[in-house]
Amino acid sequence: MNLPVEPDQVMDVAKMGAGIGAGIVAVGAGIGIGKIGAAAAESIARQPEAAKEISGGSLILAAFIEGVSLFAVVVTLLIANG
């Protein structure tokens, strides 16, 4: 059966898609961490006595976002090399 495209062309498209996916992940992680930082700064400004609890929680949330984004980038790189 003849395919309309060559297998090399399919891999090129897969690599391009993986690169776009990695970029979307990076932008999404940046937006998420930015929202956490903005909310933490606003919360600390409203209740300075709770600064330690707020900053601790925001650091944990930022670490979760970084972990998920790293996992997503690794998946896109595996797709690109597969």
C-alpha positions as CSV (number, residue, x, y, z in Angstrom):
1,M,0.0,0.0,0.0
2,N,1.4,3.4,-1.0
3,L,1.2,6.1,1.6
4,P,0.6,9.7,0.5
5,V,3.6,10.9,2.5
6,E,7.0,9.4,3.3
7,P,7.8,8.1,6.8
8,D,10.6,10.7,7.1
9,Q,8.0,13.4,6.5
10,V,5.8,12.0,9.3
11,M,8.8,12.1,11.7
12,D,9.5,15.7,10.8
13,V,5.9,16.6,11.6
14,A,6.2,14.7,14.9
15,K,9.3,16.6,15.8
16,M,7.8,19.9,15.0
17,G,4.7,19.0,17.1
18,A,7.0,18.0,20.0
19,G,8.8,21.3,19.8
20,I,5.5,23.2,19.8
21,G,4.3,21.1,22.7
22,A,7.4,21.9,24.7
23,G,6.9,25.6,24.0
24,I,3.3,25.5,25.1
25,V,4.3,23.7,28.3
26,A,6.9,26.3,29.1
27,V,4.4,29.2,28.5
28,G,1.8,27.4,30.6
29,A,4.2,26.8,33.5
30,G,5.3,30.5,33.4
31,I,1.7,31.7,33.5
32,G,0.8,29.3,36.4
33,I,3.8,30.3,38.5
34,G,3.2,33.9,37.8
35,K,-0.4,33.6,39.0
36,I,0.8,31.9,42.2
37,G,3.3,34.6,42.8
38,A,0.8,37.4,42.2
39,A,-1.8,35.7,44.5
40,A,0.9,35.2,47.2
41,A,2.0,38.8,47.1
42,E,-1.5,40.1,47.3
43,S,-2.3,37.7,50.2
44,I,0.8,38.7,52.1
45,A,-0.1,42.4,51.6
46,R,-3.6,41.8,53.0
47,Q,-2.4,39.6,56.0
48,P,1.3,40.2,56.7
49,E,1.1,38.0,59.8
50,A,0.5,34.9,57.6
51,A,3.4,35.5,55.4
52,K,5.3,32.3,56.3
53,E,2.3,30.1,55.7
54,I,1.4,31.8,52.4
55,S,5.0,31.7,51.0
56,G,5.4,28.1,52.1
57,G,2.3,27.0,50.3
58,S,3.1,29.0,47.2
59,L,6.6,27.4,47.0
60,I,5.0,23.9,47.2
61,L,2.5,24.8,44.5
62,A,5.3,26.2,42.3
63,A,7.3,23.0,42.7
64,F,4.3,20.9,41.7
65,I,3.9,23.0,38.5
66,E,7.6,22.7,37.8
67,G,7.4,18.9,38.2
68,V,4.5,18.6,35.8
69,S,6.1,20.8,33.2
70,L,9.3,18.9,33.4
71,F,7.4,15.7,32.9
72,A,5.6,17.2,29.9
73,V,8.8,18.4,28.3
74,V,10.4,14.9,28.8
75,V,7.4,13.3,27.1
76,T,7.6,15.7,24.1
77,L,11.4,15.0,23.8
78,L,10.7,11.3,23.8
79,I,8.1,11.7,21.1
80,A,10.6,13.7,19.1
81,N,13.2,11.0,19.3
82,G,10.8,8.1,18.9
